Amino acid sequence: MMDDEGSINNQDADTQRKLNFVAQFVGLLSKKLELLPRDHQRALINNLETLFLDAQENGDTNISDADIMGLFEDHRREAFVEQVRRAIGSKLKELSQRQKDLLDASLTKLYRENRPVSDAEIRGRLELITDFVSPAAHEKVQKVYWDLRLGKYVETNE
């Protein structure tokens, strides 16, 4: 009879640990999950399940908020990079290094707003950089200027 009661108590303790972990996860990420596309939400949940099972197997009863948030941020960053590649990836090759740096700074600022970002916003940032902040013509003039200053300028028939 003791074995059955001990087994039930172990099951209750395991269930309670699982419930506590789910509550911790929901408390930390419930409002942030909208920042991830569905496939990344599923992958995050799978990673969190693996984290929980590994911790449980090692006899660890606590998983830190930092571990959970770290997994979330990894997925969020990966999803944002995928979105940028999808929205403007083909145009990135055409940019000068300065334009890439400016775009990177602009997209980083957008990412840090911690809200859903549309493809149109990403394309808008690219357009802002390439049409107004640092257009291609400006990039050419700036390169010639610095080449002249540094003694590297060679005239071509372009």
Backbone as a printed PyTorch tensor [residue, N CA C, xyz], in Angstrom:
tensor([[[  0.8160,  -1.1980,   0.0000],
         [  0.0000,   0.0000,   0.0000],
         [  0.8570,   1.2580,   0.0000]],

        [[  2.0010,   1.2220,   0.7140],
         [  2.8870,   2.3810,   0.7730],
         [  3.4380,   2.7270,  -0.6030]],

        [[  3.7380,   1.6950,  -1.3840],
         [  4.2920,   1.9490,  -2.7080],
         [  3.3200,   2.7400,  -3.5670]],

        [[  2.0370,   2.3820,  -3.5050],
         [  1.0380,   3.1050,  -4.2780],
         [  0.9220,   4.5530,  -3.8040]],

        [[  0.9220,   4.7580,  -2.4920],
         [  0.8050,   6.1060,  -1.9460],
         [  2.0490,   6.9320,  -2.2740]],

        [[  3.2280,   6.3160,  -2.1780],
         [  4.4790,   7.0060,  -2.5300],
         [  4.5210,   7.3590,  -3.9980]],

        [[  4.0150,   6.4550,  -4.8250],
         [  3.9670,   6.6910,  -6.2670],
         [  3.0290,   7.8490,  -6.5930]],

        [[  1.8930,   7.8790,  -5.9020],
         [  0.9270,   8.9600,  -6.1150],
         [  1.5330,  10.2940,  -5.6860]],

        [[  2.2280,  10.2920,  -4.5430],
         [  2.8760,  11.5270,  -4.0850],
         [  3.9370,  12.0030,  -5.0700]],

        [[  4.7020,  11.0610,  -5.6440],
         [  5.7040,  11.4360,  -6.6560],
         [  5.0440,  12.0100,  -7.8980]],

        [[  3.9360,  11.3860,  -8.3160],
         [  3.2090,  11.8970,  -9.4740],
         [  2.6590,  13.2900,  -9.1950]],

        [[  2.1370,  13.4840,  -7.9900],
         [  1.6210,  14.8000,  -7.6110],
         [  2.7410,  15.8380,  -7.6070]],

        [[  3.9070,  15.4680,  -7.0980],
         [  5.0470,  16.3920,  -7.0690],
         [  5.5100,  16.7120,  -8.4890]],

        [[  5.5660,  15.7030,  -9.3690],
         [  5.9500,  15.9400, -10.7640],
         [  4.9440,  16.8510, -11.4520]],

        [[  3.6720,  16.5740, -11.2190],
         [  2.6190,  17.4100, -11.8090],
         [  2.7250,  18.8370, -11.3000]],

        [[  2.9760,  19.0040, -10.0330],
         [  3.0990,  20.3480,  -9.4660],
         [  4.3060,  21.0860, -10.0470]],

        [[  5.4250,  20.3800, -10.2260],
         [  6.6090,  21.0090, -10.8430],
         [  6.2890,  21.4600, -12.2690]],

        [[  5.5780,  20.6110, -12.9970],
         [  5.1980,  20.9670, -14.3730],
         [  4.2830,  22.1860, -14.3790]],

        [[  3.3130,  22.1920, -13.4870],
         [  2.3910,  23.3240, -13.3950],
         [  3.1190,  24.6110, -13.0040]],

        [[  4.0540,  24.4970, -12.0720],
         [  4.8380,  25.6710, -11.6660],
         [  5.6570,  26.2160, -12.8370]],

        [[  6.2430,  25.3020, -13.6160],
         [  7.0330,  25.7300, -14.7760],
         [  6.1500,  26.4090, -15.8140]],

        [[  4.9880,  25.8300, -16.0810],
         [  4.0620,  26.4300, -17.0430],
         [  3.6240,  27.8100, -16.5610]],

        [[  3.3410,  27.9360, -15.2790],
         [  2.9470,  29.2380, -14.7220],
         [  4.0830,  30.2480, -14.8610]],

        [[  5.3130,  29.8020, -14.6210],
         [  6.4820,  30.6730, -14.7680],
         [  6.6140,  31.1200, -16.2250]],

        [[  6.5030,  30.1760, -17.1410],
         [  6.6030,  30.4580, -18.5670],
         [  5.5150,  31.4350, -19.0090]],

        [[  4.2860,  31.1600, -18.6120],
         [  3.1590,  32.0190, -18.9880],
         [  3.3330,  33.4120, -18.3880]],

        [[  3.7670,  33.4850, -17.1490],
         [  3.9690,  34.7720, -16.5040],
         [  5.0220,  35.6220, -17.2040]],

        [[  6.0540,  34.9870, -17.6870],
         [  7.1360,  35.7250, -18.3420],
         [  6.8210,  36.0840, -19.7940]],

        [[  6.2040,  35.1600, -20.5070],
         [  6.1400,  35.2930, -21.9610],
         [  4.7580,  35.4340, -22.5800]],

        [[  3.7060,  35.3450, -21.8150],
         [  2.3720,  35.3030, -22.4230],
         [  2.1140,  36.4910, -23.3460]],

        [[  2.4980,  37.6940, -22.9390],
         [  2.2420,  38.8730, -23.7620],
         [  3.2940,  39.0520, -24.8520]],

        [[  4.4210,  38.3810, -24.7100],
         [  5.5020,  38.5310, -25.6810],
         [  5.4150,  37.5230, -26.8290]],

        [[  4.6220,  36.4870, -26.6630],
         [  4.5530,  35.4560, -27.6960],
         [  4.0680,  36.0040, -29.0340]],

        [[  3.2980,  37.0860, -29.0000],
         [  2.8060,  37.6630, -30.2560],
         [  3.9560,  38.2040, -31.1150]],

        [[  5.1310,  38.3710, -30.5300],
         [  6.2920,  38.8390, -31.2900],
         [  6.8890,  37.7390, -32.1620]],

        [[  6.4650,  36.5050, -31.9310],
         [  7.0000,  35.3700, -32.6840],
         [  5.9690,  34.8210, -33.6590]],

        [[  6.4150,  34.4550, -34.8590],
         [  5.5060,  33.7340, -35.7650],
         [  5.1920,  32.3500, -35.1880]],

        [[  4.1350,  31.7470, -35.6570],
         [  3.6610,  30.4650, -35.1130],
         [  4.7510,  29.3920, -35.0910]],

        [[  5.5300,  29.2690, -36.1720],
         [  6.5450,  28.2160, -36.2030],
         [  7.5990,  28.4390, -35.1190]],

        [[  7.9320,  29.6790, -34.8330],
         [  8.8880,  29.9620, -33.7650],
         [  8.2470,  29.7800, -32.3870]],

        [[  6.9550,  30.0170, -32.2820],
         [  6.2730,  29.7560, -31.0130],
         [  6.3380,  28.2670, -30.6900]],

        [[  6.0570,  27.4490, -31.7100],
         [  6.1060,  25.9990, -31.5080],
         [  7.5140,  25.5400, -31.1530]],

        [[  8.5030,  26.0580, -31.8730],
         [  9.8920,  25.6830, -31.5980],
         [ 10.3050,  26.1200, -30.1930]],

        [[  9.8760,  27.3040, -29.7760],
         [ 10.1800,  27.7830, -28.4320],
         [  9.5770,  26.8500, -27.3840]],

        [[  8.3430,  26.4680, -27.5740],
         [  7.6880,  25.5700, -26.6230],
         [  8.4070,  24.2250, -26.5800]],

        [[  8.8290,  23.7340, -27.7410],
         [  9.5920,  22.4830, -27.7690],
         [ 10.9150,  22.6360, -27.0160]],

        [[ 11.5980,  23.7660, -27.2200],
         [ 12.8600,  24.0130, -26.5090],
         [ 12.6410,  24.1320, -25.0060]],

        [[ 11.5600,  24.7900, -24.6150],
         [ 11.2570,  24.9190, -23.1880],
         [ 10.9180,  23.5640, -22.5720]],

        [[ 10.2170,  22.7430, -23.3220],
         [  9.9020,  21.3980, -22.8350],
         [ 11.1880,  20.6040, -22.6290]],

        [[ 12.1040,  20.6920, -23.5770],
         [ 13.3960,  20.0110, -23.4540],
         [ 14.1700,  20.5320, -22.2480]],

        [[ 14.1700,  21.8530, -22.0640],
         [ 14.8330,  22.4630, -20.9100],
         [ 14.2580,  21.9130, -19.6110]],

        [[ 12.9310,  21.8470, -19.5380],
         [ 12.2620,  21.3390, -18.3410],
         [ 12.6070,  19.8750, -18.1010]],

        [[ 12.5260,  19.0620, -19.1350],
         [ 12.7900,  17.6300, -18.9780],
         [ 14.2440,  17.3680, -18.5970]],

        [[ 15.1700,  18.1260, -19.2030],
         [ 16.5820,  17.9910, -18.8420],
         [ 16.8130,  18.3720, -17.3860]],

        [[ 16.1920,  19.4660, -16.9780],
         [ 16.3420,  19.9060, -15.5880],
         [ 15.7570,  18.8620, -14.6450]],

        [[ 14.6050,  18.3350, -14.9900],
         [ 13.9510,  17.3360, -14.1460],
         [ 14.8110,  16.0710, -14.0640]],

        [[ 15.3880,  15.6730, -15.1780],
         [ 16.2400,  14.4810, -15.2090],
         [ 17.4780,  14.6670, -14.3300]],

        [[ 17.9770,  15.8960, -14.2760],
         [ 19.1510,  16.2030, -13.4570],
         [ 18.7850,  16.4970, -12.0030]],

        [[ 17.5140,  16.3840, -11.6770],
         [ 17.0680,  16.6290, -10.3160],
         [ 16.9310,  18.1030,  -9.9720]],

        [[ 16.9860,  18.9370, -10.9760],
         [ 16.8740,  20.3840, -10.7800],
         [ 15.3910,  20.7530, -10.7440]],

        [[ 14.9720,  21.4250,  -9.6970],
         [ 13.5540,  21.7680,  -9.5820],
         [ 13.2620,  23.1940, -10.0200]],

        [[ 14.2930,  23.9910, -10.2280],
         [ 14.0820,  25.3850, -10.6270],
         [ 14.7590,  25.6790, -11.9600]],

        [[ 14.0550,  26.3870, -12.7920],
         [ 14.6160,  26.8960, -14.0460],
         [ 14.5430,  28.4050, -13.9360]],

        [[ 15.6490,  29.0500, -14.1960],
         [ 15.6890,  30.5030, -13.9940],
         [ 14.8940,  31.2440, -15.0620]],

        [[ 14.3880,  32.3850, -14.6660],
         [ 13.7120,  33.2610, -15.6230],
         [ 14.6670,  33.6350, -16.7520]],

        [[ 15.9430,  33.8150, -16.4200],
         [ 16.9430,  34.1820, -17.4330],
         [ 17.0760,  33.0970, -18.5010]],

        [[ 17.0080,  31.8250, -18.0970],
         [ 17.0740,  30.7340, -19.0790],
         [ 15.8730,  30.7680, -20.0210]],

        [[ 14.7090,  30.9940, -19.4650],
         [ 13.4890,  31.0540, -20.2730],
         [ 13.5500,  32.2580, -21.2230]],

        [[ 13.9170,  33.4140, -20.6810],
         [ 13.9920,  34.6210, -21.5070],
         [ 15.0910,  34.4970, -22.5580]],

        [[ 16.1730,  33.8230, -22.2220],
         [ 17.2470,  33.6070, -23.1940],
         [ 16.7690,  32.8220, -24.3980]],

        [[ 16.0200,  31.7450, -24.1350],
         [ 15.4480,  30.9640, -25.2450],
         [ 14.4910,  31.8120, -26.0750]],

        [[ 13.6580,  32.5770, -25.3860],
         [ 12.7110,  33.4380, -26.0960],
         [ 13.4510,  34.4390, -26.9860]],

        [[ 14.4510,  35.1020, -26.4390],
         [ 15.1920,  36.1090, -27.2100],
         [ 15.9180,  35.4880, -28.3970]],

        [[ 16.4430,  34.2720, -28.2260],
         [ 17.0830,  33.5830, -29.3560],
         [ 16.0880,  33.3810, -30.4970]],

        [[ 14.8940,  32.9250, -30.1550],
         [ 13.8640,  32.7030, -31.1830],
         [ 13.3990,  34.0240, -31.7860]],

        [[ 13.2580,  35.0270, -30.9540],
         [ 12.7880,  36.3220, -31.4440],
         [ 13.7900,  36.9270, -32.4280]],

        [[ 15.0650,  36.8720, -32.0700],
         [ 16.1130,  37.4090, -32.9370],
         [ 16.1580,  36.6390, -34.2660]],

        [[ 16.0860,  35.3180, -34.1840],
         [ 16.1070,  34.4860, -35.3840],
         [ 14.9040,  34.7900, -36.2860]],

        [[ 13.7370,  34.9550, -35.6940],
         [ 12.5270,  35.2640, -36.4680],
         [ 12.6530,  36.6340, -37.1320]],

        [[ 13.2330,  37.6030, -36.4350],
         [ 13.3860,  38.9400, -37.0010],
         [ 14.3710,  38.9210, -38.1730]],

        [[ 15.4680,  38.2040, -38.0230],
         [ 16.4490,  38.0930, -39.1160],
         [ 15.8080,  37.4350, -40.3320]],

        [[ 15.0410,  36.3820, -40.1070],
         [ 14.3370,  35.7220, -41.2210],
         [ 13.3750,  36.6950, -41.9040]],

        [[ 12.6760,  37.4910, -41.1170],
         [ 11.7270,  38.4510, -41.6750],
         [ 12.4620,  39.5100, -42.5070]],

        [[ 13.5810,  39.9930, -42.0190],
         [ 14.3590,  40.9910, -42.7660],
         [ 14.8420,  40.3930, -44.0750]],

        [[ 15.3610,  39.1770, -44.0290],
         [ 15.8330,  38.5230, -45.2630],
         [ 14.6980,  38.3660, -46.2680]],

        [[ 13.5310,  37.9860, -45.7690],
         [ 12.3740,  37.8000, -46.6450],
         [ 11.9070,  39.1290, -47.2370]],

        [[ 11.9180,  40.1870, -46.4310],
         [ 11.3830,  41.4780, -46.8650],
         [ 12.3370,  42.2290, -47.7870]],

        [[ 13.6460,  42.2030, -47.4840],
         [ 14.5840,  43.0360, -48.2590],
         [ 15.8900,  42.3400, -48.6110]],

        [[ 15.9620,  41.0520, -48.3810],
         [ 17.2140,  40.3160, -48.5790],
         [ 17.8530,  40.5020, -49.9290]],

        [[ 17.0660,  40.5100, -50.9850],
         [ 17.6270,  40.6180, -52.3310],
         [ 18.2510,  41.9910, -52.5880]],

        [[ 17.8480,  42.9900, -51.8340],
         [ 18.3440,  44.3480, -52.0490],
         [ 19.5910,  44.6650, -51.2320]],

        [[ 19.9350,  43.8080, -50.2860],
         [ 21.0570,  44.0870, -49.4010],
         [ 22.3980,  44.0990, -50.1350]],

        [[ 22.5070,  43.3060, -51.1980],
         [ 23.7650,  43.2440, -51.9570],
         [ 24.0920,  44.5730, -52.6340]],

        [[ 23.0820,  45.3470, -52.9370],
         [ 23.2610,  46.6030, -53.6670],
         [ 23.7300,  47.7480, -52.7740]],

        [[ 23.7450,  47.5570, -51.4670],
         [ 24.0460,  48.6380, -50.5390],
         [ 25.5470,  48.8010, -50.3180]],

        [[ 25.9480,  50.0420, -50.0770],
         [ 27.3240,  50.2920, -49.6630],
         [ 27.4700,  49.8630, -48.2120]],

        [[ 28.7030,  49.7970, -47.7310],
         [ 28.9150,  49.4180, -46.3400],
         [ 28.2750,  50.4360, -45.4000]],

        [[ 28.3820,  51.7110, -45.7530],
         [ 27.7720,  52.7610, -44.9190],
         [ 26.2460,  52.5850, -44.8570]],

        [[ 25.6250,  52.3250, -45.9950],
         [ 24.1880,  52.1050, -46.0190],
         [ 23.8070,  50.8780, -45.1900]],

        [[ 24.6060,  49.8150, -45.2790],
         [ 24.3490,  48.6150, -44.4790],
         [ 24.4340,  48.9360, -42.9900]],

        [[ 25.4450,  49.7090, -42.6120],
         [ 25.6050,  50.0720, -41.2010],
         [ 24.4320,  50.9200, -40.7120]],

        [[ 24.0130,  51.8770, -41.5370],
         [ 22.8750,  52.7230, -41.1690],
         [ 21.5880,  51.9020, -41.0720]],

        [[ 21.4000,  51.0060, -42.0300],
         [ 20.2140,  50.1440, -42.0150],
         [ 20.2380,  49.2260, -40.7920]],

        [[ 21.3910,  48.6740, -40.4980],
         [ 21.5110,  47.8110, -39.3230],
         [ 21.1390,  48.5690, -38.0490]],

        [[ 21.6250,  49.7840, -37.9090],
         [ 21.2900,  50.5950, -36.7280],
         [ 19.7890,  50.8770, -36.6720]],

        [[ 19.2040,  51.1770, -37.8100],
         [ 17.7740,  51.4770, -37.8640],
         [ 16.9340,  50.2400, -37.5350]],

        [[ 17.3180,  49.0920, -38.0870],
         [ 16.5720,  47.8620, -37.8210],
         [ 16.7590,  47.3980, -36.3730]],

        [[ 17.9350,  47.6270, -35.8170],
         [ 18.1710,  47.2880, -34.4120],
         [ 17.2550,  48.1110, -33.5130]],

        [[ 17.1230,  49.3890, -33.8370],
         [ 16.2250,  50.2530, -33.0580],
         [ 14.7770,  49.7650, -33.1760]],

        [[ 14.3800,  49.3850, -34.3690],
         [ 13.0370,  48.8580, -34.5960],
         [ 12.8230,  47.5690, -33.8010]],

        [[ 13.7920,  46.6840, -33.8160],
         [ 13.7160,  45.4160, -33.0860],
         [ 13.5520,  45.6540, -31.5870]],

        [[ 14.2590,  46.6440, -31.0730],
         [ 14.2360,  46.9150, -29.6330],
         [ 12.9350,  47.5560, -29.1500]],

        [[ 12.0590,  47.9060, -30.0720],
         [ 10.7680,  48.4540, -29.6670],
         [  9.8540,  47.3840, -29.0680]],

        [[ 10.2470,  46.1200, -29.2050],
         [  9.5040,  45.0030, -28.6010],
         [  8.0300,  44.9960, -28.9780]],

        [[  7.8000,  45.0760, -30.2460],
         [  6.4370,  45.0060, -30.7650],
         [  6.4780,  44.2860, -32.1060]],

        [[  5.3410,  43.8010, -32.5810],
         [  5.3400,  43.1760, -33.9110],
         [  5.7540,  44.1890, -34.9820]],

        [[  6.5470,  43.7350, -35.9340],
         [  7.0550,  44.5890, -37.0070],
         [  6.5580,  44.0320, -38.3360]],

        [[  6.0680,  44.9050, -39.1900],
         [  5.5800,  44.4560, -40.4990],
         [  6.7110,  44.5040, -41.5280]],

        [[  6.5340,  43.7310, -42.5900],
         [  7.4930,  43.7660, -43.6990],
         [  7.5520,  45.1590, -44.3070]],

        [[  6.4160,  45.8490, -44.3480],
         [  6.3750,  47.2010, -44.9060],
         [  7.2540,  48.1550, -44.0930]],

        [[  7.2830,  47.9970, -42.7760],
         [  8.1450,  48.8400, -41.9460],
         [  9.6200,  48.5890, -42.2640]],

        [[  9.9580,  47.3420, -42.4710],
         [ 11.3440,  46.9900, -42.7960],
         [ 11.7210,  47.5780, -44.1520]],

        [[ 10.8250,  47.4150, -45.1290],
         [ 11.0930,  48.0090, -46.4590],
         [ 11.1640,  49.5280, -46.3650]],

        [[ 10.3500,  50.1150, -45.4900],
         [ 10.3680,  51.5650, -45.2900],
         [ 11.6980,  52.0370, -44.7300]],

        [[ 12.2690,  51.2770, -43.8230],
         [ 13.5870,  51.6370, -43.2720],
         [ 14.6480,  51.5900, -44.3600]],

        [[ 14.5770,  50.5800, -45.2160],
         [ 15.5230,  50.4870, -46.3270],
         [ 15.3680,  51.6870, -47.2530]],

        [[ 14.1450,  52.0160, -47.5890],
         [ 13.8730,  53.1540, -48.4690],
         [ 14.3490,  54.4640, -47.8450]],

        [[ 14.1200,  54.6350, -46.5800],
         [ 14.5600,  55.8350, -45.8850],
         [ 16.0790,  55.9950, -45.9920]],

        [[ 16.8050,  54.9140, -45.7760],
         [ 18.2720,  54.9660, -45.8340],
         [ 18.7410,  55.2190, -47.2660]],

        [[ 18.2090,  54.4670, -48.2250],
         [ 18.7280,  54.5420, -49.5980],
         [ 18.2290,  55.7460, -50.3830]],

        [[ 17.1010,  56.3190, -50.0020],
         [ 16.5660,  57.4610, -50.7500],
         [ 16.8360,  58.8080, -50.0900]],

        [[ 16.9500,  58.8280, -48.7430],
         [ 17.0380,  60.1190, -48.0600],
         [ 18.2880,  60.2950, -47.2010]],

        [[ 18.6130,  59.3170, -46.4090],
         [ 19.7360,  59.4610, -45.4820],
         [ 21.0700,  59.3500, -46.2040]],

        [[ 21.2090,  58.3440, -47.0470],
         [ 22.4820,  58.1130, -47.7290],
         [ 22.2380,  57.4960, -49.1050]],

        [[ 21.7190,  58.3010, -50.0440],
         [ 21.4340,  57.7650, -51.3850],
         [ 22.7150,  57.3510, -52.1120]],

        [[ 22.5690,  56.5170, -53.1280],
         [ 23.7120,  55.9820, -53.8730],
         [ 24.5920,  57.0990, -54.4350]],

        [[ 23.9950,  58.1690, -54.9630],
         [ 24.7840,  59.2740, -55.5250],
         [ 25.6580,  59.9050, -54.4410]],

        [[ 25.1120,  60.0620, -53.2700],
         [ 25.8750,  60.6060, -52.1490],
         [ 27.0270,  59.6760, -51.7780]],

        [[ 26.7740,  58.3920, -51.8200],
         [ 27.8020,  57.4040, -51.5150],
         [ 28.9690,  57.5160, -52.4860]],

        [[ 28.6730,  57.7120, -53.7920],
         [ 29.7370,  57.8440, -54.7900],
         [ 30.5500,  59.1040, -54.5630]],

        [[ 29.8730,  60.2120, -54.3150],
         [ 30.5720,  61.4820, -54.0680],
         [ 31.4310,  61.3650, -52.8150]],

        [[ 30.9010,  60.7640, -51.8010],
         [ 31.6480,  60.6070, -50.5510],
         [ 32.8860,  59.7370, -50.7540]],

        [[ 32.7730,  58.6780, -51.5480],
         [ 33.9110,  57.8070, -51.8160],
         [ 34.9920,  58.5660, -52.5650]],

        [[ 34.6020,  59.3190, -53.5990],
         [ 35.5870,  60.1140, -54.3550],
         [ 36.2640,  61.1200, -53.4290]],

        [[ 35.4850,  61.7920, -52.5940],
         [ 36.0350,  62.7710, -51.6680],
         [ 37.1080,  62.1410, -50.7810]],

        [[ 36.7860,  61.0100, -50.1720],
         [ 37.7410,  60.3770, -49.2700],
         [ 38.9260,  59.7880, -50.0110]],

        [[ 38.6970,  59.2970, -51.2140],
         [ 39.8290,  58.8090, -52.0180],
         [ 40.7760,  59.9570, -52.3550]],

        [[ 40.2020,  61.1170, -52.6850],
         [ 41.0390,  62.2960, -52.9580],
         [ 41.8120,  62.7160, -51.7100]],

        [[ 41.1460,  62.7640, -50.6130],
         [ 41.7940,  63.1600, -49.3490],
         [ 42.9270,  62.2160, -48.9740]],

        [[ 42.7230,  60.9370, -49.2660],
         [ 43.7210,  59.9400, -48.8920],
         [ 44.6830,  59.6190, -50.0320]],

        [[ 44.5190,  60.2970, -51.1550],
         [ 45.4130,  60.1010, -52.2910],
         [ 45.1900,  58.7970, -53.0370]],

        [[ 43.9970,  58.2770, -53.0170],
         [ 43.6990,  57.0010, -53.6790],
         [ 42.8640,  57.1770, -54.9400]],

        [[ 42.4880,  58.3850, -55.2910],
         [ 41.5540,  58.5900, -56.3810],
         [ 42.1980,  58.3200, -57.7290]],

        [[ 41.5320,  57.5320, -58.5370],
         [ 41.9440,  57.2820, -59.9080],
         [ 40.7350,  57.5840, -60.7780]],

        [[ 40.9070,  58.5180, -61.7390],
         [ 39.7710,  58.9300, -62.5740],
         [ 39.4140,  57.8130, -63.5450]],

        [[ 38.1190,  57.5550, -63.6510],
         [ 37.6140,  56.5600, -64.6130],
         [ 36.5580,  57.2420, -65.4670]],

        [[ 36.1390,  56.5940, -66.5120],
         [ 35.1280,  57.1470, -67.4310],
         [ 33.7420,  56.6360, -67.0900]],

        [[ 33.3760,  56.6650, -65.8310],
         [ 32.0440,  56.1720, -65.4430],
         [ 31.0160,  57.2310, -65.5590]]])
